[in-house]
């Protein structure tokens, strides 16, 4: 009797359970096919979903970068329609479709040229019905595979493939004069690149990666043919920048030219960190240049984006093509990347809660450096202030906590599932300063210790047994310690599976800027390696 009463109450409170009215999932995919029969996903297309007949305000959804959207709906009849038409090949496309959602069932709705309502393009995207300009959002699915991430030891930028021989263009101001970089095409594919040319005056750098890596990538056309002269940009003209930001998938930004000059076009883009160096297009789909930083003391203007003219890129490519003829071909070996698994926030929160009061980094030292090992639970806890700020030592407090990552803070913002080895120069007193203090003491004068930082960090090599482990990223970090002085730290990122009890021993080989050829070797305490290994146990769980 009691059980029957409980069931009756449940069915009364949850009428859906009594009638079997479980929600269904509507999978929407929006694609358009051009005259060459190339299908393109339509990202950022806004759709309105209302019940049929309408009884309330329509639900508003937006398609993702791949043109898809998933939405849970109660069983019933629904109308799915475009909020506004999208411009494509000189026409305006929009949709209005009716779908039936059954209890607990998935339904797929494909919106294509065939079931679209076709009319004139939106007035805001073309000046005449005959215009062939497409909606700017369609540039992302067209060229996102051509846009790459560019990593150096100190910076992160975007770039784009411009030739099937493996040429990649990026911004010189961002990467500086480094001799080599790493290029990441997808979350799982990263390779070494040779820097063929860095043209500081034109603000363009040309990289070279193995052609086999870009065999399936469509190069972005620069139109560098002799005699071709691109149309100059004008004030108020809309432009579109693509990039591979630090966080999230490849993305686009639509801006407007606010200052048109031969070598200094400036647009009001607000690019995400890591996106500078990517291609910039006109709304008609023509490449007009690449994004760069604004060299301006006015903070408001520094938030804008400089557009390096496409002709500058063409000149840099010509110089790079000559350098290719005598240069050594880049290697095709894939480099380590971040693990595909993620550490859920709730798992990190629980781990931090269990270790409250014991969230210090694992530490060791050499004669010149302090070394800290950081796992995600430590980074997560520091970002959320789950315990008082922890520092490596009393002197380290002058430099800030282990989790102050400076210019690399954006990389760690989402707490990537990686092991970080941070190498920081020690504070020490020079021999002659010590002698001078001793002499003063003999005269009855007590002089406090006068310490300075030992030589900056140069390189870290890590060994699992006798095998050297390649880091995911060999970052370096410049930390300012006074108005005039700064120290150079190492911030090496490793796959957490690379270093563990299976190594038998883990060795660090370090060198300083003062004596880069002089290496100091230290073996990591096996208990430290075991603790690090346990911090990543959830990644190894099924």
N, C-alpha and C positions, 0 to 999 in steps of 0.2 A: 504493500500500500504506500509506504513512504517513498520507495523508488519511483513508483508511478506518479506521485505528487511532484517529485523533483523534475522528472522528465516533462511533466505538464507545464511547470513553471519555466523551464528552459525554452520550450517551444513557444510559450507566450511572449517571453522576452526577445527571442530570436526568431521572428516569423520567417526569415529567409531559410533557417534550418528546417522548419516544419514543411515548407513548400518546395525545398530543394532549389531555392533561388540564389545560388552562389554567383558571385561576379564572374564575368568573362573578361578576356583580354583582347583588345583590338590592336593588331599590329598594322601600322600604316607605313607605307614606303612611297616616296614621291620621286619620280625620275622623269627626265625629258631627254629625247633623242634628237640630235641635230641632223642636218642634211647628209652628213657623212656616216650616219647610222651609229654614231657614238653616243652611248647612254651616259647621262650625267645625273648623279644624285642632286637633289635640291635641298640644301641645308637652310635652316633659319626661316622656313616657310611657316607662316602662322595659320593654323587651322582652328575653326570654331566647331565645337561638337555640342549639339542640342538634342534633347529628346523629341520624338516625332509623335504627336504634335508638340510644339514647344510649350513648356510649363514654367521654365525658369531661365535665368541668364545663361547664355552658352558658355561652355567650358573652353578655355583658350589654351592651346598647346603649340609648341614650336618644334619642328623637326631638327634632329641632331646633324652633325657634320656629314653623316652618311645618308641623310635624307629620310631617316626613320624616326618613328615615335611610337611608343607603347603606352596604352592607357587602359586602366581597369574600369569596367562599366557594369552596372547592374543589367540583368536581362531586359530586353526591350528593343524598340526601334529607334534609331538615331539618324540624324542628318549631320554629315561631315562636309564642311564647306570652307573655301579659302577666305581669309579675312580681306586680302587684297590680291589682285592678279600679279603674276611675275612676268617680267620682260624676258623674252627668249626668241632670238632670230627675227626680230622686228615685229613680234606679235605678243599679245598678252594672254597668258594661260592661267585659268583658275578652275576650281573643281567644286561640284556639289553632288554628293553621293549619299544614298540611303543604305544603311547596313542594319542587319538584325543580329543582336547579341543573344546567344543562348546560354543557359545556366552552366557555368563551369567550363565553357568551350572557348578556344582561341579562334579568332577570325582575322583574316588577312585582307587588307584593302590596299590595292596598288593603284596609285594615281599617276597616269602617264599621258602622253600626247593623245592617245586614242579615246580616253574618256574625259578629256578636258573641254571646257568651254573656251573657245579661241576668239579673241577680239583684238582691238588695238592695244598697244603696250601702255603701261601707266604713264601719265603725262610727266611725272617727275623723273622718269628714267630715259626719256628720249624727246627730242625736239620735234620729231615728225613721225607719222606712222611708218614711213619707209626706213626708219633707223634700224640698224642691225645690232645696236648695243644691247647686251644682255644684262640681267640683274647682277649686280656685283657679287652677290653670294655664290653665283655659279662658278666664279673663278677658283674657289677653294677646292671643290671636287676635281676640277680640271688639272690643278697644278700642285695639290698637296703632296703627292709622291715625289715631286721634284724639289720641294723645300726640305732642307736638312738642318740638323743642329750641329754647331761647330764648337768644339771644346778645346780650350788651351789650359795650361796649368793655373792661370789667373783669371780667365774670363770665359764667358759663354755667349755665343752669338747664333744667328741664323745665317743660312746661305742658300744657294739654289744651283742645281745642275744646269749647265748651259751647253754641254757638248757630250756626245756619245763616247768621246775618248776619255771621259772622266773628269772634265774641268768643272770646278765649283767656284762660284763667285761669292764673296762675303765682304764685309766692311773692314777697311784697314784700321780705322780709328778704334774699333772695338778690340781686335785681336792684336794690334801692335806689330812689332817686327819679329815675331817668333819664327823659328826655322821649321817647325813641324806642329801639326794639330791633329785632332781626331774628328772624324765626321760620322755622325749618326744619322742613318737614313730612316730607320724604324726603331721601335723599342727593343728589337732583338738583333739589329745589324749595326755594328759600329766598326770602322776601320781607320787605320792610320792614313794621313794625307801629307803629301809634300807641298810645301809652300813654294810655288813657282815664281811668284812676283808679289811684292807689296808696294804699291804706288801711293806714297803718302800724300802727294800733291793732288792726285785724282781721287783719293780716299777709296781705293779698291784693292782687294787682295784676291789672287787667283790660286786656288788649291788644285791638287791633282790626286785623284783616287783611282784605284784599279778599275779599268773600263768594264770588267766583268760584273762588278758590283752594280753598275747602273745600266746594264743591258736591257732591263725591262722598264727603265724610267724614261719618260718623255722629256727631253731637254727644253728648257724655257727659251724661246727664240728671241735673240737680241736684235736681229735685223741689222747686222754690221756690214752689209754689202756696200761695196764702193759706190759712192755717189748718193746713197740714201741719207736723207736728213730728217730726223724726227721732228714732229710738230712741237714747238716749244709749249711748255705749260703756261697757263694763264691764271691770274688771280681769280679765286672762286671756283676753279675747276675741281670736280670730284675725282679722287684717286683712291686706289685700293692697295693696301699693303698686306702681304702674306708673311707669316713667320711661324717658327717652332718655339713657342714659349717654354720657360722653365717648367711650368706646371700646366698640365692639361694637354689636349691634343693640338695639332697644328690649327691655326686660326687666321682670320682676316680682320682687318680694321678698315673702315671707310672714313676718309678724311677729306678736307678741302684745302686747296692751296691758298695760303695766306700771304705768301711773299714769293713772287716769281722773279728769279734772277738767273743768269746764265749758268753759274756754278753753285748756286745756293738756294734752290727752290725749297721752301719750307711749308709743311702741311700740319694741320692740327690733329694729327694722330695721337692717340694715347696707347702706345704699344706696351704689351706685357713684357716683363723682364725676360731677356733672352731672345726677343723677336727681332732686334735690330740686325740688319744685314740681309734680310729677305727681299724678294722682288716687289716692286711697286708698279701697278698697272693703271692705265686709264680705264674708265668704265666700259670702253669699247673692247677691252681685252689686250691692248698693246702694252708691252713693257716700256715704261718711261724711266726706269732707274732702279736703284736699290736704297733701302732706308739706312740712315745714319743718324748720329747724334748732333744736336745743335750746339755749336761752340759759342755760348752766350752767357754772360754773367747774370742776366735777368732770370730769376728762378721761374717766372711764368713762361718765358720763352723756352727755357730748357726742357719744359714738359712737351714741347712740340717736337717734330721729327724733320730732319733734313733729308732731302731726296737727292742722291747722287745721280747726275744725268746718265742716261744709257750710253751716250757716246764715250763717257769716261770708262765704262765697263768694256766697251768694244776695244779701246786702245790698250787696256790692260790685258785683254784676252790675246791680242796680237803679240804682245811681248811674251806672254806665257807660252804661246804655241812655239815660239823660237826656243825658249828654254826647255821645252819638252824634248826637242830633237837631241839634245846632248845630256839630258838629265836621266837619272836612274829611275826606272819604272817603280811606282809604289807597290807595296806588297798587298796581297788580297786577304791576309789572315784576319779573321774576325776577332775583335777585342772583347774582353768581358763587359757585360752590361748589368744593370740592376736586375735582381730576381723578379720574375713575373708575379710571384705571390706577393700578397700584401699582409700587413699586420693590422687587423681590425682595431679601431680605436677602443672598443670595449675591452679587448684582450690586453692592450697596453695599459689602460686605466686600472684593470685588475692587478696586473703585474706591478704597477707603481704602488698601488695600495698595499700589496703584500710586503713591499720592500721599503715602506715609508721609514725614513731615518737612515736608510742605507742605500742611497742612490748616487753615491760618489762614483766617479769613473775609476776603472781599474788602472793602476799606475805602476810605473817603473822609471828608472833613470839611467843615464850614462854620464860620463864625465862632463859632457857639454850640454846635454838636453834632458828635459823632463818629457816623459812619454805617457800619454793618456789613451786608454782604450774606451771608446764610447759605443754603447749599443742603443737600439731605438727606445728602450724603456727610459734610459737616462735623458735622451733628447726630448722625448715626450713630456717627461716630468718637469724638466727645466722650462719648456715652453709654456706649461700650464701652471707653473709656480706651485707644484705640489709639495715642495719642501723649501727651506731657506736656501738661498743661492750658495752653491758649493764651489770652492776653488781648489786647485791642486795643492796649494801651499800658501803660507802667509805672503811670500813675495809674489806669488801668482796673482794675488788679488789686485795688484797694480795693473795687471793686464786684462782682468775680467775673467769670468768663468769659462770652463772648458767648452760650454755650449754657446759662447758668443762667436758665431761663425762669420762675422763681418760681411764682406761682399758675397759670400756663399750662403747667406741666410735663406735666400729663396729656395735653394736646392734642398735644404733640410726642413722647410716649412711643413711639408706633408709627412714628415718622419719616414723616409725611405727605409726599407728593411735591409740595411747595410751595416757593416762594421767600420767604424771610423778610428784611425790611428792618428792622433794629434801629437806633433813633435814641436816643442817650444824651447828656445835657448834658455839656459839657466842664468841666474844672476850670480855674479862672482866679483870678488875684489882683486884688483891687479896686485902683482908681487910688490911693486914699488910703493903702492898706496898702503899696503900692509906694513912695510918697513917704516914708512913715514908715520903711520899711526903709533907704531911701537916706540919710535923715537920721541914722539910727543908725550906718550904715556910716562916715559922715564923722567920727563921734565914736569910731571904732575898734571899734564893736560890730557883729559879724556876726549878723544875725537871719535864720533860714531863711525861705523863702517860705511865706506863709500863704495857702493857696488855699481856695476854696469852689466849689461847683457853680454853674454858670450857671443861669438860669431853666429850669424844667422844660419838657418837651415838651408842645405843644398839638395840632398837626395836621401831617399829611404829605399832600401832593398829588403824584401821580406822573403823568407824561406820556410817552406813546409818540408821538414826533413832536409834533403839536399836539393829540392826543386824550388826554383825561384817562382814566386806567385806574382802574376801581373795584376796590378790594382785596376778597379773599375775607373777610378779617377785619381791621378796624382796631383791634387790641388796644392797650391801654395797660397799663403794668406799674409798680407802685409798688415801688421797691427801697430798703430801709432801709440807710443808710450810717453811721448811728450810733444811739445810744440815743434821740436826740431828733429826728434829721433823716432824711428820705427824699427820693428823687428820683423824678420821673415820666418814664418812658421810653416810646417808641413801639415797637410790635412788630407791624408790618404784614405780612399774609400775602397773597401774590399767586399767581395761576395762572402757572406757569413759561412758558407759551406767550405770555403777555401782553407780556413785555419781552424783546426780542431784537434781532438785527441788522436785522430788518425795520423797526424803529422809526426808523432813520436817526439819531435822537438820543433819549436818555432823560434827562428832567429831573426833579429833585426840588424841590419848593417846600415849605419848612418854616417853621413859626412856633412861638413860645414862649408859655408861660403868661403871662409878663409883658407881652408885646406881641402878642397873638394876631392883630391886623390887619396887623402888619408882617411881610411874607413875604420869605424869602431863597431865591433860586433858584440851583441848582447843576446842571451837566450832568455825567452819569456818564461816566467814561472809556470809550470804545468797546471797549477791550481787556477791561475788566472785564465788560461786557455779553457779549462773545464767550465769555469763560471760563464765565460763568453759563449761557449757552446750551448750551455743550458738556457741562456737568454734568448736563443733563437730556436728553441725546441718546437715552438708552435709552427714554425715554417716547415719543419720536417714531418709534422703530423699529417695523416691522410686527409 
